[in-house]
Amino acid sequence: MSTQHTYRVIVRGTWDGLTDEARARLLSEVDDHGLSAMQFTEEGSLTYDRALKHFSFRYVVVCDAEDGEEMAAAIAEDRAESHLDGRGCGHGALRSTVTDMDTMKINYKGRRG
């Protein structure tokens, strides 16, 4: 049995070839996808602004540590692509940044008295 690690993955991309319908839908929902919506979840949180140029998703992915960051990135990118395709939103290439939360070092600052 292999060890499971929890990864935080940010998937970034650009909108491309949006239909008028998709553009109108995204603009009508823009207030729900601003900075306050940024949180890491399994389902992913989508953020973008009114310019409709760039977007990002934030995911929590749990997978075998042996598979590592590459697998976590692939899973998150697949989730993002499925979400966008399911909503009829055209996009360019996706790229990811992955952080392994189980190996991340936390520096605690001492209290000054």
SEFITI-722101 format. One record per atom (N, C-alpha, C): atom name; residue number from 1; x, y, z. Coordinates in pm, 1 decimal, m for minus. Atoms other than C-alpha are relative to their C-alpha. Layout:
REM residues N
site: CA, pos: NUM, px: X, py: Y, pz: Z .
...
REM end
This chain:
REM residues 113
site: N, pos: 1, px: 83.7, py: m117.3, pz: 0.0 .
site: CA, pos: 1, px: 0.0, py: 0.0, pz: 0.0 .
site: C, pos: 1, px: 88.8, py: 124.5, pz: 0.0 .
site: N, pos: 2, px: m83.9, py: m117.5, pz: 17.1 .
site: CA, pos: 2, px: 140.8, py: 330.3, pz: m100.0 .
site: C, pos: 2, px: m54.1, py: 118.2, pz: 80.1 .
site: N, pos: 3, px: 35.6, py: m118.4, pz: m77.2 .
site: CA, pos: 3, px: 140.0, py: 656.1, pz: 90.2 .
site: C, pos: 3, px: m71.4, py: 101.1, pz: m88.4 .
site: N, pos: 4, px: 74.0, py: m104.2, pz: 70.9 .
site: CA, pos: 4, px: m110.4, py: 920.9, pz: m17.4 .
site: C, pos: 4, px: 52.8, py: 137.1, pz: 42.4 .
site: N, pos: 5, px: m39.0, py: m137.0, pz: m28.6 .
site: CA, pos: 5, px: m4.4, py: 1283.4, pz: m41.4 .
site: C, pos: 5, px: m110.5, py: 93.2, pz: m48.6 .
site: N, pos: 6, px: 96.2, py: m102.0, pz: 38.2 .
site: CA, pos: 6, px: m219.6, py: 1593.1, pz: m64.6 .
site: C, pos: 6, px: 75.2, py: 110.9, pz: m72.5 .
site: N, pos: 7, px: m63.3, py: m102.1, pz: 83.1 .
site: CA, pos: 7, px: m130.3, py: 1839.5, pz: m337.3 .
site: C, pos: 7, px: m96.4, py: 115.9, pz: m21.3 .
site: N, pos: 8, px: 75.2, py: m117.0, pz: 42.2 .
site: CA, pos: 8, px: m248.9, py: 2192.5, pz: m401.2 .
site: C, pos: 8, px: 49.4, py: 34.5, pz: m139.6 .
site: N, pos: 9, px: m35.8, py: m22.7, pz: 139.5 .
site: CA, pos: 9, px: m258.2, py: 2257.6, pz: m773.5 .
site: C, pos: 9, px: m72.3, py: 124.2, pz: m51.6 .
site: N, pos: 10, px: 57.8, py: m115.6, pz: 68.5 .
site: CA, pos: 10, px: m312.2, py: 2587.0, pz: m954.0 .
site: C, pos: 10, px: 14.2, py: m26.2, pz: m149.9 .
site: N, pos: 11, px: 2.5, py: 20.6, pz: 144.6 .
site: CA, pos: 11, px: m413.4, py: 2537.6, pz: m1317.8 .
site: C, pos: 11, px: m33.8, py: 134.8, pz: m63.4 .
site: N, pos: 12, px: 20.4, py: m129.9, pz: 64.9 .
site: CA, pos: 12, px: m382.1, py: 2848.1, pz: m1535.4 .
site: C, pos: 12, px: m19.9, py: m18.7, pz: m149.8 .
site: N, pos: 13, px: 21.2, py: 3.7, pz: 144.2 .
site: CA, pos: 13, px: m495.5, py: 2919.5, pz: m1886.8 .
site: C, pos: 13, px: m54.9, py: 131.5, pz: m49.9 .
site: N, pos: 14, px: 60.0, py: m117.7, pz: 62.3 .
site: CA, pos: 14, px: m632.8, py: 3175.8, pz: m2128.4 .
site: C, pos: 14, px: m125.6, py: m43.5, pz: m73.7 .
site: N, pos: 15, px: 121.8, py: 26.4, pz: 76.7 .
site: CA, pos: 15, px: m978.1, py: 3194.9, pz: m2278.3 .
site: C, pos: 15, px: 35.5, py: 9.5, pz: m147.5 .
site: N, pos: 16, px: m28.0, py: m1.3, pz: 143.7 .
site: CA, pos: 16, px: m975.9, py: 3121.4, pz: m2651.4 .
site: C, pos: 16, px: m123.7, py: m49.0, pz: m73.9 .
site: N, pos: 17, px: 112.0, py: 41.9, pz: 82.7 .
site: CA, pos: 17, px: m1254.8, py: 3106.8, pz: m2905.1 .
site: C, pos: 17, px: m132.9, py: m7.0, pz: 74.5 .
site: N, pos: 18, px: 126.5, py: m1.7, pz: m72.9 .
site: CA, pos: 18, px: m1533.6, py: 3191.8, pz: m2662.3 .
site: C, pos: 18, px: m113.4, py: 40.7, pz: m93.8 .
site: N, pos: 19, px: 118.4, py: m39.7, pz: 75.7 .
site: CA, pos: 19, px: m1875.8, py: 3199.3, pz: m2825.7 .
site: C, pos: 19, px: m64.2, py: 119.7, pz: 70.0 .
site: N, pos: 20, px: 70.9, py: m112.2, pz: m61.2 .
site: CA, pos: 20, px: m2098.6, py: 3501.2, pz: m2763.6 .
site: C, pos: 20, px: m80.5, py: m47.2, pz: 120.4 .
site: N, pos: 21, px: 78.8, py: 56.2, pz: m110.2 .
site: CA, pos: 21, px: m2316.0, py: 3279.2, pz: m2543.5 .
site: C, pos: 21, px: 88.1, py: m29.2, pz: 121.3 .
site: N, pos: 22, px: m92.1, py: 32.3, pz: m110.0 .
site: CA, pos: 22, px: m2020.8, py: 3154.8, pz: m2334.5 .
site: C, pos: 22, px: 52.8, py: 129.0, pz: 63.3 .
site: N, pos: 23, px: m50.3, py: m128.0, pz: m50.3 .
site: CA, pos: 23, px: m1883.9, py: 3509.4, pz: m2302.5 .
site: C, pos: 23, px: m106.2, py: 68.0, pz: 87.2 .
site: N, pos: 24, px: 109.0, py: m62.4, pz: m76.5 .
site: CA, pos: 24, px: m2223.4, py: 3641.4, pz: m2183.8 .
site: C, pos: 24, px: m21.4, py: m73.0, pz: 132.6 .
site: N, pos: 25, px: 17.8, py: 78.8, pz: m123.0 .
site: CA, pos: 25, px: m2257.8, py: 3357.2, pz: m1931.2 .
site: C, pos: 25, px: 113.0, py: 27.5, pz: 99.0 .
site: N, pos: 26, px: m114.4, py: m27.5, pz: m87.0 .
site: CA, pos: 26, px: m1906.4, py: 3412.9, pz: m1793.4 .
site: C, pos: 26, px: m9.8, py: 139.6, pz: 61.2 .
site: N, pos: 27, px: 11.8, py: m136.8, pz: m51.7 .
site: CA, pos: 27, px: m1965.5, py: 3787.1, pz: m1761.2 .
site: C, pos: 27, px: m113.7, py: 12.0, pz: 101.6 .
site: N, pos: 28, px: 111.3, py: m6.5, pz: m95.8 .
site: CA, pos: 28, px: m2297.7, py: 3731.0, pz: m1584.2 .
site: C, pos: 28, px: 37.0, py: m64.4, pz: 133.7 .
site: N, pos: 29, px: m41.8, py: 69.9, pz: m121.5 .
site: CA, pos: 29, px: m2117.9, py: 3509.9, pz: m1328.0 .
site: C, pos: 29, px: 131.7, py: 52.0, pz: 56.5 .
site: N, pos: 30, px: m134.5, py: m45.5, pz: m36.9 .
site: CA, pos: 30, px: m1795.2, py: 3713.6, pz: m1293.2 .
site: C, pos: 30, px: 11.8, py: 34.3, pz: 147.9 .
site: N, pos: 31, px: m7.8, py: m37.1, pz: m141.2 .
site: CA, pos: 31, px: m1879.8, py: 3838.9, pz: m943.8 .
site: C, pos: 31, px: 15.2, py: m121.5, pz: 91.6 .
site: N, pos: 32, px: m13.9, py: 123.5, pz: m77.8 .
site: CA, pos: 32, px: m1892.8, py: 3477.6, pz: m821.5 .
site: C, pos: 32, px: 137.4, py: m63.0, pz: m15.1 .
site: N, pos: 33, px: m128.9, py: 62.2, pz: 31.4 .
site: CA, pos: 33, px: m1543.3, py: 3406.2, pz: m958.0 .
site: C, pos: 33, px: 117.5, py: 95.8, pz: 16.0 .
site: N, pos: 34, px: m106.7, py: m96.8, pz: m24.2 .
site: CA, pos: 34, px: m1331.7, py: 3693.9, pz: m826.7 .
site: C, pos: 34, px: 97.4, py: m49.4, pz: 105.5 .
site: N, pos: 35, px: m102.6, py: 32.5, pz: m98.3 .
site: CA, pos: 35, px: m1054.6, py: 3704.6, pz: m569.7 .
site: C, pos: 35, px: m55.9, py: m69.5, pz: 122.7 .
site: N, pos: 36, px: 57.7, py: 62.2, pz: m119.8 .
site: CA, pos: 36, px: m1289.2, py: 3609.2, pz: m286.7 .
site: C, pos: 36, px: m34.9, py: m147.1, pz: m21.9 .
site: N, pos: 37, px: 32.4, py: 139.2, pz: 30.0 .
site: CA, pos: 37, px: m1360.7, py: 3278.1, pz: m463.3 .
site: C, pos: 37, px: 123.1, py: m91.0, pz: 1.5 .
site: N, pos: 38, px: m123.1, py: 78.2, pz: 5.0 .
site: CA, pos: 38, px: m996.3, py: 3166.4, pz: m447.9 .
site: C, pos: 38, px: 13.2, py: m89.6, pz: 122.3 .
site: N, pos: 39, px: m23.7, py: 96.9, pz: m104.7 .
site: CA, pos: 39, px: m983.4, py: 2852.0, pz: m239.7 .
site: C, pos: 39, px: 29.5, py: m135.3, pz: m64.3 .
site: N, pos: 40, px: m36.6, py: 131.6, pz: 50.9 .
site: CA, pos: 40, px: m839.4, py: 2505.7, pz: m285.4 .
site: C, pos: 40, px: m106.0, py: m100.9, pz: 42.8 .
site: N, pos: 41, px: 101.9, py: 101.4, pz: m26.8 .
site: CA, pos: 41, px: m1110.0, py: 2238.5, pz: m314.9 .
site: C, pos: 41, px: 18.9, py: m116.4, pz: m96.4 .
site: N, pos: 42, px: m6.1, py: 113.8, pz: 92.1 .
site: CA, pos: 42, px: m1145.2, py: 1894.2, pz: m470.7 .
site: C, pos: 42, px: m71.2, py: 30.7, pz: m130.7 .
site: N, pos: 43, px: 77.8, py: m33.2, pz: 119.7 .
site: CA, pos: 43, px: m1406.8, py: 2029.4, pz: m712.2 .
site: C, pos: 43, px: 67.2, py: 109.0, pz: m81.5 .
site: N, pos: 44, px: m69.6, py: m109.3, pz: 66.2 .
site: CA, pos: 44, px: m1185.3, py: 2324.6, pz: m794.0 .
site: C, pos: 44, px: m77.4, py: 129.2, pz: 8.4 .
site: N, pos: 45, px: 63.6, py: m131.2, pz: 2.5 .
site: CA, pos: 45, px: m1255.5, py: 2693.5, pz: m772.0 .
site: C, pos: 45, px: 57.4, py: 77.5, pz: m117.7 .
site: N, pos: 46, px: m36.1, py: m73.1, pz: 120.8 .
site: CA, pos: 46, px: m1251.7, py: 2896.1, pz: m1091.8 .
site: C, pos: 46, px: 1.6, py: 149.3, pz: 30.5 .
site: N, pos: 47, px: m7.2, py: m145.2, pz: m13.9 .
site: CA, pos: 47, px: m1137.1, py: 3258.8, pz: m1087.7 .
site: C, pos: 47, px: 37.6, py: 63.0, pz: m133.7 .
site: N, pos: 48, px: m30.0, py: m77.9, pz: 120.0 .
site: CA, pos: 48, px: m1131.4, py: 3516.0, pz: m1367.3 .
site: C, pos: 48, px: m55.9, py: 139.9, pz: 21.3 .
site: N, pos: 49, px: 52.5, py: m136.4, pz: m12.3 .
site: CA, pos: 49, px: m1207.9, py: 3884.0, pz: m1424.5 .
site: C, pos: 49, px: m75.5, py: 39.2, pz: m126.7 .
site: N, pos: 50, px: 84.6, py: m47.9, pz: 111.0 .
site: CA, pos: 50, px: m1419.6, py: 4090.9, pz: m1661.9 .
site: C, pos: 50, px: 72.6, py: 6.1, pz: m134.4 .
site: N, pos: 51, px: m75.0, py: m7.8, pz: 125.9 .
site: CA, pos: 51, px: m1141.4, py: 4115.5, pz: m1920.7 .
site: C, pos: 51, px: m10.3, py: m129.7, pz: m79.7 .
site: N, pos: 52, px: 10.5, py: 132.3, pz: 63.0 .
site: CA, pos: 52, px: m1195.0, py: 3743.6, pz: m1995.0 .
site: C, pos: 52, px: 123.1, py: m33.6, pz: m83.9 .
site: N, pos: 53, px: m125.2, py: 35.4, pz: 66.7 .
site: CA, pos: 53, px: m831.4, py: 3698.4, pz: m2086.5 .
site: C, pos: 53, px: 58.8, py: m125.7, pz: 62.8 .
site: N, pos: 54, px: m60.6, py: 112.3, pz: m70.8 .
site: CA, pos: 54, px: m692.2, py: 3461.9, pz: m1820.9 .
site: C, pos: 54, px: m96.2, py: m55.0, pz: 104.6 .
site: N, pos: 55, px: 76.4, py: 61.3, pz: m107.6 .
site: CA, pos: 55, px: m841.5, py: 3220.3, pz: m1568.6 .
site: C, pos: 55, px: 91.8, py: m91.8, pz: 78.3 .
site: N, pos: 56, px: m73.6, py: 100.6, pz: m76.8 .
site: CA, pos: 56, px: m720.3, py: 2989.2, pz: m1296.2 .
site: C, pos: 56, px: m98.0, py: m83.1, pz: 81.5 .
site: N, pos: 57, px: 72.0, py: 92.4, pz: m86.8 .
site: CA, pos: 57, px: m850.9, py: 2691.3, pz: m1103.7 .
site: C, pos: 57, px: 93.0, py: m33.8, pz: 115.2 .
site: N, pos: 58, px: m75.7, py: 48.3, pz: m114.9 .
site: CA, pos: 58, px: m738.9, py: 2585.9, pz: m756.9 .
site: C, pos: 58, px: m61.9, py: m131.5, pz: 44.5 .
site: N, pos: 59, px: 45.6, py: 134.8, pz: m35.2 .
site: CA, pos: 59, px: m762.3, py: 2216.7, pz: m673.4 .
site: C, pos: 59, px: 80.2, py: m57.2, pz: 115.8 .
site: N, pos: 60, px: m66.8, py: 89.3, pz: m93.0 .
site: CA, pos: 60, px: m680.6, py: 1981.8, pz: m389.1 .
site: C, pos: 60, px: m6.4, py: m137.4, pz: m65.1 .
site: N, pos: 61, px: m7.5, py: 132.3, pz: 61.5 .
site: CA, pos: 61, px: m564.4, py: 1649.2, pz: m533.0 .
site: C, pos: 61, px: 71.8, py: m93.1, pz: 96.5 .
site: N, pos: 62, px: m63.0, py: 101.2, pz: m83.8 .
site: CA, pos: 62, px: m489.8, py: 1340.9, pz: m323.3 .
site: C, pos: 62, px: 32.7, py: m118.2, pz: m90.6 .
site: N, pos: 63, px: m41.1, py: 114.5, pz: 80.1 .
site: CA, pos: 63, px: m287.8, py: 1070.6, pz: m497.5 .
site: C, pos: 63, px: 124.8, py: m63.2, pz: 61.4 .
site: N, pos: 64, px: m116.4, py: 71.2, pz: m52.4 .
site: CA, pos: 64, px: m6.7, py: 823.6, pz: m437.2 .
site: C, pos: 64, px: 125.2, py: 86.8, pz: m10.6 .
site: N, pos: 65, px: m123.8, py: m77.6, pz: m2.5 .
site: CA, pos: 65, px: 319.1, py: 988.3, pz: m338.1 .
site: C, pos: 65, px: 96.4, py: m47.3, pz: m108.6 .
site: N, pos: 66, px: m87.7, py: 54.8, pz: 104.9 .
site: CA, pos: 66, px: 497.7, py: 756.9, pz: m583.1 .
site: C, pos: 66, px: m27.6, py: 65.7, pz: m134.8 .
site: N, pos: 67, px: 36.6, py: m63.7, pz: 127.0 .
site: CA, pos: 67, px: 306.7, py: 920.6, pz: m869.3 .
site: C, pos: 67, px: 42.6, py: 145.6, pz: m3.4 .
site: N, pos: 68, px: m56.3, py: m132.6, pz: m16.0 .
site: CA, pos: 68, px: 410.7, py: 1260.1, pz: m740.7 .
site: C, pos: 68, px: m76.1, py: 114.0, pz: m63.9 .
site: N, pos: 69, px: 57.1, py: m125.4, pz: 47.0 .
site: CA, pos: 69, px: 349.9, py: 1609.5, pz: m862.7 .
site: C, pos: 69, px: m49.2, py: m6.5, pz: m143.8 .
site: N, pos: 70, px: 42.2, py: 9.6, pz: 140.1 .
site: CA, pos: 70, px: 325.4, py: 1513.6, pz: m1230.6 .
site: C, pos: 70, px: m140.6, py: m57.0, pz: m11.3 .
site: N, pos: 71, px: 133.1, py: 59.7, pz: 3.0 .
site: CA, pos: 71, px: 21.4, py: 1295.0, pz: m1164.2 .
site: C, pos: 71, px: m103.4, py: 98.1, pz: 55.2 .
site: N, pos: 72, px: 92.3, py: m97.6, pz: m57.7 .
site: CA, pos: 72, px: m141.3, py: 1560.2, pz: m943.5 .
site: C, pos: 72, px: m32.2, py: 108.5, pz: m102.9 .
site: N, pos: 73, px: 21.1, py: m101.2, pz: 102.7 .
site: CA, pos: 73, px: m94.4, py: 1817.5, pz: m1221.5 .
site: C, pos: 73, px: m89.5, py: m54.0, pz: m111.4 .
site: N, pos: 74, px: 79.8, py: 60.4, pz: 107.5 .
site: CA, pos: 74, px: m238.6, py: 1580.4, pz: m1483.5 .
site: C, pos: 74, px: m146.4, py: m15.4, pz: 42.3 .
site: N, pos: 75, px: 137.2, py: 16.5, pz: m50.3 .
site: CA, pos: 75, px: m543.6, py: 1506.1, pz: m1266.7 .
site: C, pos: 75, px: m70.5, py: 135.4, pz: 4.2 .
site: N, pos: 76, px: 60.6, py: m132.2, pz: m10.0 .
site: CA, pos: 76, px: m608.4, py: 1875.7, pz: m1199.1 .
site: C, pos: 76, px: m28.5, py: 59.2, pz: m138.1 .
site: N, pos: 77, px: 20.8, py: m52.6, pz: 134.6 .
site: CA, pos: 77, px: m564.2, py: 1973.3, pz: m1563.9 .
site: C, pos: 77, px: m115.9, py: m70.7, pz: m68.7 .
site: N, pos: 78, px: 111.7, py: 74.8, pz: 56.6 .
site: CA, pos: 78, px: m805.5, py: 1697.6, pz: m1667.1 .
site: C, pos: 78, px: m132.5, py: 49.2, pz: 57.8 .
site: N, pos: 79, px: 121.7, py: m53.1, pz: m63.1 .
site: CA, pos: 79, px: m1063.2, py: 1823.9, pz: m1414.8 .
site: C, pos: 79, px: m35.6, py: 136.9, pz: m57.1 .
site: N, pos: 80, px: 24.2, py: m134.6, pz: 53.2 .
site: CA, pos: 80, px: m1022.6, py: 2181.6, pz: m1539.7 .
site: C, pos: 80, px: m51.8, py: m7.4, pz: m143.2 .
site: N, pos: 81, px: 41.5, py: 12.4, pz: 139.7 .
site: CA, pos: 81, px: m1052.9, py: 2079.6, pz: m1904.2 .
site: C, pos: 81, px: m142.4, py: m54.1, pz: m10.0 .
site: N, pos: 82, px: 135.7, py: 54.9, pz: m0.6 .
site: CA, pos: 82, px: m1363.9, py: 1871.8, pz: m1832.9 .
site: C, pos: 82, px: m101.8, py: 105.8, pz: 40.3 .
site: N, pos: 83, px: 90.1, py: m106.6, pz: m45.2 .
site: CA, pos: 83, px: m1521.6, py: 2163.7, pz: m1645.7 .
site: C, pos: 83, px: m23.2, py: 101.6, pz: m112.0 .
site: N, pos: 84, px: 11.5, py: m101.4, pz: 104.6 .
site: CA, pos: 84, px: m1448.5, py: 2412.7, pz: m1923.5 .
site: C, pos: 84, px: m72.9, py: m54.0, pz: m122.5 .
site: N, pos: 85, px: 65.3, py: 59.7, pz: 116.9 .
site: CA, pos: 85, px: m1551.7, py: 2178.2, pz: m2205.0 .
site: C, pos: 85, px: m148.4, py: m23.6, pz: 26.9 .
site: N, pos: 86, px: 138.8, py: 23.9, pz: m37.0 .
site: CA, pos: 86, px: m1871.2, py: 2090.1, pz: m2018.5 .
site: C, pos: 86, px: m84.5, py: 126.6, pz: m3.5 .
site: N, pos: 87, px: 71.0, py: m128.3, pz: 4.1 .
site: CA, pos: 87, px: m1963.2, py: 2459.2, pz: m2007.8 .
site: C, pos: 87, px: 13.6, py: 68.1, pz: m135.8 .
site: N, pos: 88, px: m14.0, py: m57.2, pz: 133.5 .
site: CA, pos: 88, px: m1869.0, py: 2519.2, pz: m2371.4 .
site: C, pos: 88, px: 92.8, py: 120.0, pz: m4.8 .
site: N, pos: 89, px: m94.6, py: m112.5, pz: m6.8 .
site: CA, pos: 89, px: m1580.7, py: 2752.5, pz: m2283.1 .
site: C, pos: 89, px: 131.4, py: m37.3, pz: m67.5 .
site: N, pos: 90, px: m124.8, py: 24.5, pz: 70.1 .
site: CA, pos: 90, px: m1293.2, py: 2759.5, pz: m2529.7 .
site: C, pos: 90, px: 118.4, py: 52.9, pz: 78.8 .
site: N, pos: 91, px: m120.4, py: m38.7, pz: m74.7 .
site: CA, pos: 91, px: m942.9, py: 2780.4, pz: m2386.4 .
site: C, pos: 91, px: 124.0, py: m46.2, pz: m73.3 .
site: N, pos: 92, px: m129.2, py: 39.1, pz: 54.3 .
site: CA, pos: 92, px: m578.7, py: 2757.2, pz: m2478.4 .
site: C, pos: 92, px: 62.5, py: m109.5, pz: 85.6 .
site: N, pos: 93, px: m72.9, py: 101.8, pz: m76.5 .
site: CA, pos: 93, px: m314.2, py: 2528.0, pz: m2330.9 .
site: C, pos: 93, px: m6.6, py: 31.2, pz: 149.3 .
site: N, pos: 94, px: 2.3, py: m14.0, pz: m145.3 .
site: CA, pos: 94, px: m327.4, py: 2468.4, pz: m1956.0 .
site: C, pos: 94, px: 138.4, py: m27.3, pz: 55.1 .
site: N, pos: 95, px: m126.9, py: 26.2, pz: m68.1 .
site: CA, pos: 95, px: m26.7, py: 2484.5, pz: m1724.9 .
site: C, pos: 95, px: m26.1, py: 1.5, pz: 150.0 .
site: N, pos: 96, px: 25.9, py: 19.9, pz: m142.5 .
site: CA, pos: 96, px: 1.9, py: 2391.9, pz: m1359.6 .
site: C, pos: 96, px: 120.4, py: 27.8, pz: 86.8 .
site: N, pos: 97, px: m98.7, py: m13.1, pz: m105.7 .
site: CA, pos: 97, px: 191.3, py: 2470.5, pz: m1043.4 .
site: C, pos: 97, px: m47.9, py: m88.4, pz: 114.0 .
site: N, pos: 98, px: 39.7, py: 98.7, pz: m100.4 .
site: CA, pos: 98, px: 191.3, py: 2196.3, pz: m778.9 .
site: C, pos: 98, px: 82.4, py: 17.5, pz: 126.7 .
site: N, pos: 99, px: m66.8, py: m2.3, pz: m129.9 .
site: CA, pos: 99, px: 272.7, py: 2206.5, pz: m407.3 .
site: C, pos: 99, px: m41.1, py: m124.5, pz: 76.5 .
site: N, pos: 100, px: 25.2, py: 118.9, pz: m81.3 .
site: CA, pos: 100, px: 303.9, py: 1884.9, pz: m206.1 .
site: C, pos: 100, px: m12.7, py: 45.5, pz: 144.8 .
site: N, pos: 101, px: 25.2, py: m51.2, pz: m134.6 .
site: CA, pos: 101, px: 146.4, py: 1977.6, pz: 126.2 .
site: C, pos: 101, px: 62.8, py: m88.5, pz: 108.2 .
site: N, pos: 102, px: m58.0, py: 91.5, pz: m98.3 .
site: CA, pos: 102, px: 294.9, py: 1670.9, pz: 300.1 .
site: C, pos: 102, px: 150.6, py: 14.7, pz: 14.3 .
site: N, pos: 103, px: m145.1, py: m18.7, pz: m8.9 .
site: CA, pos: 103, px: 654.2, py: 1769.5, pz: 228.9 .
site: C, pos: 103, px: 37.2, py: 146.9, pz: 16.3 .
site: N, pos: 104, px: m24.7, py: m142.9, pz: m12.5 .
site: CA, pos: 104, px: 615.7, py: 2144.0, pz: 262.3 .
site: C, pos: 104, px: 52.1, py: 32.5, pz: 139.5 .
site: N, pos: 105, px: m58.2, py: m39.5, pz: m127.4 .
site: CA, pos: 105, px: 831.2, py: 2292.3, pz: 534.0 .
site: C, pos: 105, px: m68.0, py: 128.1, pz: 47.6 .
site: N, pos: 106, px: 64.6, py: m117.1, pz: m57.8 .
site: CA, pos: 106, px: 660.1, py: 2537.5, pz: 764.4 .
site: C, pos: 106, px: 96.1, py: 63.3, pz: 98.7 .
site: N, pos: 107, px: m86.8, py: m74.5, pz: m91.1 .
site: CA, pos: 107, px: 872.0, py: 2799.7, pz: 934.7 .
site: C, pos: 107, px: m86.9, py: 79.3, pz: 96.3 .
site: N, pos: 108, px: 72.5, py: m74.2, pz: m101.9 .
site: CA, pos: 108, px: 722.8, py: 2920.0, pz: 1259.6 .
site: C, pos: 108, px: 92.7, py: 107.2, pz: 54.5 .
site: N, pos: 109, px: m81.3, py: m109.7, pz: m54.2 .
site: CA, pos: 109, px: 848.8, py: 3258.2, pz: 1369.8 .
site: C, pos: 109, px: m18.7, py: 4.4, pz: 151.1 .
site: N, pos: 110, px: 4.6, py: m8.7, pz: m144.9 .
site: CA, pos: 110, px: 934.6, py: 3287.0, pz: 1735.7 .
site: C, pos: 110, px: m62.3, py: 130.3, pz: 45.0 .
site: N, pos: 111, px: 59.7, py: m122.8, pz: m55.1 .
site: CA, pos: 111, px: 755.4, py: 3538.6, pz: 1951.5 .
site: C, pos: 111, px: 107.2, py: 82.7, pz: 66.1 .
site: N, pos: 112, px: m93.9, py: m91.8, pz: m63.9 .
site: CA, pos: 112, px: 946.4, py: 3838.4, pz: 2061.4 .
site: C, pos: 112, px: m65.1, py: 54.5, pz: 126.2 .
site: N, pos: 113, px: 60.5, py: m41.3, pz: m125.2 .
site: CA, pos: 113, px: 891.9, py: 3931.6, pz: 2419.5 .
site: C, pos: 113, px: 52.0, py: 122.7, pz: 49.8 .
REM end
